């Protein structure tokens, strides 16, 4: 029986998450279950017995995993965010999942009046996490490079993070403007799932159908300036430099997250529950994680600054923990109690606390005076300008971006979160 390609296997993982998303999204605490990772402990065990579980795993998929293993991609690599392996970053990323699932569970308690659309956005983030697994596998198995160096895979996966943040911002704005935490736009939700499908299709067809290479530009590198149009004094770019679309995706995610932090802070005032401000503080390490990723890319993913990848992962683990604690405090302030699960038929006490009716909030129509379209246009302009400035201005710095400096890199990571922290410290003292 012939083997299927690594891209096809990885796309199967991604599409399986999409097929389950309709069942997954409404539940606050249900970890993702990539079929191959959990149902195939080894190719030998599959051949020997034929595993049966919640998903069927074919022999071809098992052989593909064996092929990846033979190529140097082992099971630990798959579980450690695919291209991070068993290093420190991979361990941090693995650890970060449980706190984030806890965050979703506590945040989803009905009495919190969490904006339904915004909550969907926080859950959608898990699909981004899942997407980094197959895209990371493809980058390693097909090209022998990290996901950060494969622009079309990198940009595709990061696109899901941008969608996540847009959903959060849209959900909180609309709920506060309307005074309705139960607001949900099914069209927006379906568009978000369609983007996921597009990413899966790209991963499935990029190598076998379109022959994409390691450094094929994301979205065709639309907006990139031809080298012939650049001034002669600019340094030439390395082959792994991020394209304008990929840089724009990164800046968009950073800006949206900062905006989301502000909306969560505002939600504390609208809902009358100051504990929501704690969630803004809890989101700060995750902002720092995004800055660490951008800093690493600014230095062209230099191996000498590989510690930034571990730093990014560590900040992600820390941030997922702090948002989980913040969400727990919100839930406790709204009457949440830890209870042992009850069996069906044992009375009303067996009903989940998450089913409580969301309390109404005071409408803030002023928040919606600026339309979503206008806000999106401003965001797009800011991200595009930032992408161009970042991508091409560093080429005017001579050898500096090509001579990694750990101290300066750390300062680049620390400065933006420090400024954000000062902003909220000032707000707290008002």
C-alpha positions, 0 to 999 in steps of 0.5 A: 500500500502506497504512502501518502505525502506529509502535506496530505497527512498534515492537511488531514489533521487540520481538516479533521479539526475543522470538521469537529469545530461545530461540536468543539466551539460551544464547549468551554473545556474540550481539548483538541484531539489530533487523530494521529497524535493520540490514536497512533502511538507507533506505526507498528501498533497500528499494523498489529491491531487496527485501532478504533477510536473517536476517529478512524486512522488509516494504515496510510496515515500510520505509514506517513507518520512512520515516514516522518519518523524515518526522516527525523520527525519523531512523535515528540516533535509532533507534540512539541508544536511540530518544528520545535521538537523536544527543546525548551520551547516545545515543552513550554508550548505543551505546558501552555495548553492546559492553562488555556483550556482552563481559561476557556472553562472559567471564562465561559461560565454564563454568570460572567456575561462574557460576550458570546462572540468574543468568547468564540474568538478566544476559542478559535485560538485553539484552531490556530494552535492546531494549525501550527502542528501540520504546517510545522510538520510540512515545513520540517518534513518537506523542506527541512526548515522551521515554520518561521522560515517557510513564508507561505506556511508561516503566513497561513498559520498566522492568519488564523491568529489575526482572525482570532483577535478580530473576533475578540475585538468585534465581539466585545465592541458589539456586545458593549455597544448593544448592551447584549453579551449574547450577541452572535453574528453567524455570518462572521463565525462562518467566515472565520471557519471558511478561513480555517478551511482555506488554510487547510486547503493551502496546506494540503495542496501547496506542495503536491499540487502547486509545487510550493517551495520552502520560501514561496511567498505567502499570498504571492508576496503581494506588495513586496517591492522588486529588488530592482526598485530598491535604492542601491545602498540598501542591504539585500534581503536573505531568502527567509525574510518575511514578505509584506503580507506575512509582516502585515499579519503579524502587526495586525495581530499585535495591534488587535491584541492591544485593542482587545486588552483595552476593550476588556478593560472597558468591559469592567466598567460596562459590566460593573465587575472590576475583576475584568481588569485583571484579565487585561493584565493577564493578557499582557504576557501574551502581548509580550509573546507576540512581540518576541516572535516579531523580534525574532523575525526582525533578526531574520530568525537568526539561530544565534537568537533562538532563545527568543523562540523559547522566550516566546513559548515561555511568555505564552505559557505564562500568559495562558496561566495569568489569563486562566487565573484572571478568568477564575477570579471573574467566575468566582466573583459571579458565584462560581463554585467548584463542584463534583460532577453529578450523574444524570437524573440527580436533580438540578444540581447536576446542571452545569454552572456554565448554563447560567443566564448571562446578566444584561449590561448597560449599552454603550452606543458611543462605542459603535459610533465608528463603524466596523468598516472604518475601524478595519480600514484604520487597522489595515492602513496601520498594519500595511504601513508598519509592514513596509517600514519594518521590512525595508527600513532595517535594510538601511541599517547595514550589517546591524540586522545581520549581526545578532545582538541578544541584549538589544533583542531583549530590549526590543521584546521588553519595551512595548509591553513595558509601555503598555503596562505603564499605560494601565498602571496610570489608568489604575491610579486615576 
